[in-house]
Amino acid sequence: MQTTPIQQQALQKIQNHQAVVAVIGLGYVGLPLVVAFAEAGFRVVGIDVDQRRVDILNRGDSHISDVPAETIRRLVTAKKFEATTDYDLLHETDAIIICVPTPLSKIKDPDVSYIIASVDQIAQRLHPGMLVVLESTTYPGTTEEIMLPRLQEARPDFKIGVDFFLAFSPERIDPGRTDWLVQNTPKVIGGMTPNCMTVAQALYESALKRVVPVSSPKAAEMVKLLENTFRAVNIALVNEFAIMCDRLGIEVWEVIEAAKTKPFGFMPFYPGPGLGGHCIPIDPEYLAWKLKTLNYNARFIQLAAEINFGMPQYVLNKIIDALNDEGKALKGARVLLLGVAYKENISDLRESPALDLIHLLKTKGAEVSYHDQYVPQLKEEHLTMTSVKLEQVTLEQVDCVVIVTAHHAYDWEWVAKHSRLLVDSRNATRNITTPTARIVKL
């Protein structure tokens, strides 16, 4: 496809950093992307349906721990970034990046309603030279089968790759990381046409260090699902190894440490109380759903999900057995959970296994409390709790302490000294040699 005048104009705006970039969805994916483009010299408009979130950002604060408030304040003051709930600002933008949630329904079908709602808003304001990129994780074919028809229906006079441009680029955000950030993590992109690819690649290369082009949006969508399915399956494998080692009376953590000394053919994964975060528990289910429509059963994904989602129950059984050894029933026992975020050093509760564990404990009649410095209040469906103060008396008054999330700020030596019974699902107490508490591991 030959370069068109509209494409040339779009490329020139990007190269001169005169393009206005819009990011729809200002959460864990969207906000770091806003910062990356604004710091590269672009004016960025952030759109979100949450008015409270918009107000927080416009006054120079941040609701994401990975994005410091001073960074947002600097960009707002320099007029490089503004947040809004008004989609009409899309009329003045040149590139739009969609970073909205893609949850699963209760029957584990993909919920792409947020994508559709965003695309419909864009379609009403589609103008010549506009680049639209989807970053939300979804099943292969979403960009081509859902987004493109809606945009073409709104502007039948527009031709893809000539008058407007469409691409998919999977997000690779890992909350809490300080080494691999948006700017230095390689960015995979697939354009609907070669011209779409050229424009999308130019935009991302203007703010990020490396772009990895692939042949199509469908290929780029599949890249993300391979990455997260790889992790889900390997975590399931090591979780099952933990169960098998427990049956055999072997320390699984010792086995992993020894295995990872092999300099080739092995990559260490670690067991835990279950999967958390938006990506690993959910993304493989998108692929499994898509393959069901093609009469194919994704067996590895289903087996991995069965093992991983069974881990909270496995931890519960560990707690029950540990209390039983102390002559104590779970019903009426006081159980304190340390850490409820889905991973260490962040406040993200999405799909956290701690939520399932709390539900299981409460169902069995335990008195449950938790401490998490990153999550002062826990407000989920049918569940409202407040983090307790972590003091010596707090540990001494409970029957069992359960390590669910190993935040680095915890003093595990101190926790083990003042607890009576400690169930460690993260191997956080591995360096403690003379604990006061009886420690039970996965």
C-alpha positions in Angstrom: 0.0 0.0 0.0 1.5 3.3 -1.0 2.0 6.2 1.4 -1.0 8.5 1.4 -1.0 12.3 2.0 -3.0 11.7 5.2 -0.5 9.2 6.4 2.4 11.5 5.6 0.7 14.3 7.6 0.1 11.9 10.5 3.8 10.8 10.5 5.0 14.3 10.3 2.9 15.3 13.4 4.4 12.3 15.3 7.9 13.0 14.2 7.6 16.7 15.3 5.9 15.7 18.6 2.9 17.8 17.5 0.4 14.9 17.6 -2.0 15.0 20.5 -2.3 11.5 22.2 -5.4 10.4 24.0 -5.3 7.5 26.5 -8.7 6.0 27.4 -8.6 4.3 30.8 -6.3 5.7 33.4 -5.6 2.7 35.5 -2.5 0.5 36.0 -1.9 0.4 32.3 -3.1 3.7 31.0 -1.5 6.1 33.5 2.1 4.9 33.0 1.5 5.2 29.2 0.3 8.7 29.7 3.5 9.5 31.5 5.7 7.9 28.9 4.2 9.9 26.0 4.0 13.2 28.0 7.6 12.9 29.1 8.5 12.2 25.4 7.1 15.7 24.6 3.6 15.0 23.5 0.4 16.6 24.8 -1.7 13.8 26.3 -5.4 13.8 27.1 -6.5 11.1 29.6 -10.1 10.0 29.4 -11.8 8.0 32.2 -15.4 7.4 33.3 -14.4 7.8 37.0 -14.8 11.5 37.8 -13.1 11.0 41.2 -10.0 9.6 39.4 -10.0 12.5 36.9 -10.2 15.0 39.8 -7.3 13.4 41.6 -5.1 13.5 38.5 -6.0 17.1 37.5 -5.0 18.4 41.0 -1.6 16.7 40.5 -2.1 13.6 42.6 -1.8 10.0 41.7 -4.0 6.9 42.5 -1.3 4.5 41.2 1.7 3.7 43.4 3.9 3.1 40.4 3.3 6.7 39.2 4.5 9.3 41.8 2.2 12.3 42.4 5.1 14.7 41.7 5.4 13.3 38.2 1.7 13.9 37.5 1.9 17.4 39.1 4.9 18.3 36.9 3.1 17.2 33.7 -0.2 18.9 34.6 1.7 22.1 35.5 3.6 22.0 32.2 0.2 21.5 30.4 1.4 18.2 28.9 -1.4 16.2 30.5 -5.0 16.7 31.4 -7.6 14.2 32.5 -11.3 14.4 31.6 -14.5 12.4 31.3 -15.4 14.3 28.1 -15.0 12.2 25.0 -15.4 15.3 22.8 -11.8 16.1 23.4 -11.1 13.2 20.9 -12.0 15.7 18.1 -8.6 17.3 18.7 -6.5 14.2 19.2 -4.4 12.4 16.6 -3.8 9.1 18.3 -6.0 7.2 20.7 -4.8 4.3 22.9 -7.5 2.2 24.6 -6.5 0.7 28.0 -9.8 -0.3 29.5 -10.6 -3.4 31.6 -11.5 -6.7 30.0 -12.9 -8.8 32.8 -14.6 -12.2 32.6 -18.3 -12.8 33.1 -19.5 -15.1 35.8 -19.5 -18.0 33.3 -15.9 -17.1 32.2 -16.9 -15.6 28.9 -14.9 -12.5 27.7 -16.5 -9.2 28.6 -15.5 -6.7 25.9 -18.2 -4.2 26.7 -15.6 -1.6 27.9 -13.8 -1.9 24.6 -17.0 -1.6 22.6 -18.1 1.4 24.6 -14.8 3.1 23.9 -14.8 2.3 20.2 -18.3 3.6 19.8 -17.2 6.9 21.4 -14.2 7.1 19.0 -16.4 6.2 16.0 -18.5 9.2 16.6 -15.4 11.4 16.4 -13.3 9.6 13.9 -11.5 12.0 11.6 -8.8 11.9 8.9 -5.4 10.7 10.0 -6.6 9.3 13.4 -4.6 6.4 14.8 -6.5 4.0 17.1 -4.6 1.4 19.1 -6.1 -1.2 21.4 -3.9 -2.3 24.4 -6.5 -4.1 26.5 -5.9 -7.8 26.6 -8.5 -9.7 24.6 -9.0 -12.8 22.4 -7.4 -13.0 19.0 -9.6 -11.3 16.4 -11.0 -8.5 18.6 -9.4 -5.6 16.7 -10.4 -6.9 13.3 -13.8 -8.4 14.1 -15.2 -5.9 16.7 -13.3 -2.6 16.4 -12.8 -2.3 12.6 -16.4 -2.9 11.6 -17.7 -0.3 14.1 -15.3 2.3 12.9 -16.0 1.6 9.3 -19.8 1.7 9.9 -19.5 5.1 11.5 -17.4 6.5 8.5 -18.1 4.3 5.4 -16.3 7.0 3.3 -13.1 6.2 5.2 -10.7 3.5 4.1 -8.5 1.7 6.6 -4.8 2.4 6.1 -5.7 5.4 4.0 -7.9 7.7 6.0 -7.5 6.3 9.4 -5.2 3.7 11.1 -5.8 0.8 13.5 -3.5 -1.5 15.4 -3.2 -3.7 18.5 -0.3 -3.5 21.0 -0.5 -5.7 24.1 0.3 -4.0 27.4 3.2 -5.4 29.4 2.8 -3.6 32.7 3.9 -5.5 35.8 2.9 -3.3 38.8 5.6 -2.8 41.4 8.6 -3.3 39.1 11.3 -0.8 39.0 13.5 -2.4 36.4 11.2 -3.0 33.4 8.9 -0.1 32.9 6.8 1.2 29.9 9.7 3.0 28.3 12.3 0.1 28.3 10.0 -2.9 27.9 9.9 -4.0 24.2 6.5 -3.2 22.6 4.8 -5.6 20.3 2.6 -4.0 17.6 0.4 -5.4 14.8 -1.2 -3.1 12.3 -4.4 -3.8 10.3 -2.4 -2.8 7.1 1.2 -1.9 6.4 0.3 1.8 6.5 -1.4 1.3 9.9 1.8 -0.5 11.1 4.0 2.4 9.9 2.0 5.0 11.8 1.6 3.0 15.0 5.3 2.0 15.0 6.3 5.7 14.5 4.1 6.7 17.5 5.5 4.2 19.9 9.1 4.5 18.8 8.9 8.2 19.6 8.4 7.4 23.3 9.6 3.8 23.9 13.0 2.3 23.4 12.1 -0.7 21.3 9.2 -1.7 19.1 8.7 -5.3 17.9 6.4 -5.4 14.8 4.3 -8.5 14.0 2.2 -9.3 10.9 -1.2 -8.5 12.2 -3.3 -7.4 15.2 -4.4 -11.0 15.6 -0.8 -12.1 16.0 -0.1 -9.3 18.5 -3.2 -10.3 20.5 -1.9 -13.9 20.5 1.5 -12.8 21.7 0.0 -11.5 25.0 -2.0 -14.6 25.5 1.1 -16.8 25.0 3.1 -14.8 27.5 0.5 -15.1 30.3 -0.6 -18.6 29.5 3.1 -19.6 29.8 3.2 -18.1 33.3 -0.2 -19.6 34.3 0.8 -23.1 33.2 4.2 -23.0 34.8 2.8 -21.6 38.1 0.3 -24.4 38.0 3.1 -26.9 37.5 5.0 -25.7 40.5 1.9 -25.5 42.6 1.2 -29.1 41.9 4.8 -29.9 42.7 4.3 -28.2 46.1 1.3 -30.5 46.7 3.3 -33.6 45.6 6.3 -32.6 47.7 4.0 -32.2 50.7 2.6 -35.7 50.2 6.2 -37.1 49.9 7.5 -35.2 52.9 9.9 -33.1 50.8 10.6 -29.3 51.1 9.4 -27.9 47.7 11.4 -24.7 48.2 14.6 -26.6 48.6 13.9 -28.6 45.4 13.3 -25.3 43.5 16.4 -23.7 44.7 18.5 -26.7 43.8 16.8 -27.1 40.4 17.5 -23.5 39.4 21.2 -24.0 39.7 21.0 -25.7 36.3 22.3 -23.1 33.8 20.1 -24.2 30.9 16.7 -25.7 30.3 15.1 -24.6 33.5 13.3 -21.4 34.7 12.3 -21.1 38.3 8.6 -20.5 39.2 7.3 -20.5 42.8 4.2 -21.8 44.4 1.8 -19.7 46.4 -1.8 -19.3 47.6 -3.2 -18.8 44.1 -3.1 -16.5 41.1 -3.8 -12.8 41.3 -3.7 -9.7 39.1 -5.7 -8.9 36.0 -3.6 -10.8 33.6 -2.5 -14.3 34.6 -5.8 -15.6 36.1 -7.9 -14.1 33.3 -6.1 -13.8 30.0 -5.7 -17.6 29.3 -9.5 -17.9 29.7 -9.9 -15.5 26.8 -7.9 -17.8 24.6 -9.8 -20.9 25.9 -13.1 -19.2 25.1 -12.0 -18.3 21.6 -10.9 -21.9 20.9 -14.2 -23.3 22.1 -15.9 -21.3 19.3 -13.6 -23.2 16.9 -14.5 -26.6 18.5 -11.1 -27.0 20.2 -10.5 -27.7 23.9 -7.5 -25.8 25.4 -6.5 -28.6 27.8 -3.4 -27.1 29.3 -5.2 -23.9 30.2 -8.1 -25.7 31.8 -5.9 -27.9 33.9 -3.7 -25.0 35.0 -6.8 -23.0 36.0 -8.1 -26.0 38.0 -4.8 -26.3 40.0 -4.2 -22.6 40.5 -7.7 -21.7 41.5 -7.6 -24.6 44.0 -4.7 -23.2 45.9 -6.7 -21.1 48.4 -8.5 -24.3 49.4 -5.1 -26.0 49.7 -3.9 -23.2 52.0 -7.1 -23.5 54.0 -6.5 -27.2 54.5 -3.0 -26.3 55.7 -4.5 -23.9 58.3 -7.0 -26.5 59.4 -4.4 -29.2 59.9 -2.0 -26.8 61.6 -4.7 -25.7 64.1 -5.8 -29.3 64.6 -2.2 -30.2 65.6 -2.5 -27.5 68.3 -5.8 -29.0 69.5 -7.8 -26.1 68.0 -10.7 -26.1 65.6 -10.9 -23.6 62.7 -14.4 -22.6 63.8 -14.0 -19.8 66.3 -10.3 -19.6 65.7 -8.7 -16.1 65.3 -6.8 -16.0 62.0 -4.7 -13.0 60.9 -3.7 -12.7 57.3 -0.5 -10.7 56.5 -0.8 -9.1 53.1 -4.0 -9.1 50.9 -2.7 -7.5 47.7 -2.2 -10.0 44.9 1.6 -9.4 44.9 4.2 -7.8 47.1 4.8 -4.1 47.5 1.6 -2.9 45.7 -2.0 -2.1 46.6 -3.6 -4.0 43.7 -6.4 -6.3 44.9 -7.5 -7.6 41.5 -8.2 -11.3 41.6 -6.1 -11.6 44.8 -6.2 -15.1 46.3 -6.5 -13.5 49.7 -10.1 -12.6 48.9 -10.9 -16.3 48.2 -9.0 -17.3 51.4 -10.9 -14.8 53.5 -14.2 -16.1 52.1 -13.3 -19.7 52.8 -12.1 -18.9 56.3 -15.3 -17.0 57.2 -17.4 -19.7 55.7 -15.8 -22.2 58.1 -16.5 -20.0 61.0 -13.1 -18.4 61.6 -12.6 -14.9 63.0 -10.6 -13.3 60.3 -8.5 -10.1 60.4 -5.8 -8.8 58.1 -2.9 -6.4 57.9 -1.6 -4.8 54.8 0.1 -1.4 54.8 -0.8 -1.0 51.1 -4.5 -1.8 51.6 -5.8 0.1 54.6 -9.4 -0.8 53.7 -10.7 -3.8 51.8 -14.0 -3.2 50.0 -15.1 -5.9 47.7 -18.4 -7.5 46.9 -20.1 -8.6 50.1 -16.8 -7.9 52.0 -15.7 -4.8 53.9 -12.7 -5.0 56.3 -10.1 -2.6 57.7 -6.4 -3.4 58.2 -5.5 -4.0 61.8 -2.4 -2.5 63.5 0.5 -4.9 63.4 1.7 -4.9 66.9 3.1 -7.5 69.2 -0.2 -7.9 71.0 -1.9 -8.4 67.7 0.2 -11.4 66.9 0.0 -12.9 70.3 -3.8 -12.7 70.5 -4.5 -14.7 67.3 -4.4 -18.5 67.0 -2.8 -18.5 63.5 -0.9 -16.0 61.3 -1.0 -16.7 57.6 1.5 -15.1 55.2 -0.4 -14.5 52.0 1.6 -11.6 50.5 5.2 -11.1 51.4 5.6 -7.3 51.4 9.2 -6.4 51.8 8.5 -4.1 54.7 7.5 -7.0 57.0 10.0 -8.0 59.6 9.6 -11.8 59.4 12.0 -12.4 62.3 9.8 -10.3 64.5 6.6 -11.9 63.2 8.0 -15.4 63.8 9.1 -14.3 67.3 5.7 -13.1 68.5 3.4 -15.6 66.7 2.3 -18.9 68.0 1.5 -20.6 64.7 2.6 -19.3 61.3 1.4 -20.7 58.0 3.8 -19.4 55.4 2.5 -19.7 51.8 5.4 -17.6 50.3 8.5 -19.0 51.9 9.0 -15.6 53.6 10.5 -17.2 56.7 13.2 -19.2 54.9 16.1 -17.4 56.6 14.7 -17.7 60.1 16.5 -20.4 62.1 15.2 -20.1 65.6 11.5 -19.0 65.5 9.3 -18.9 68.5 6.3 -19.8 66.3 5.7 -23.2 64.8 6.0 -22.6 61.1 4.0 -24.6 58.5 4.9 -24.1 54.8 3.2 -25.2 51.6 
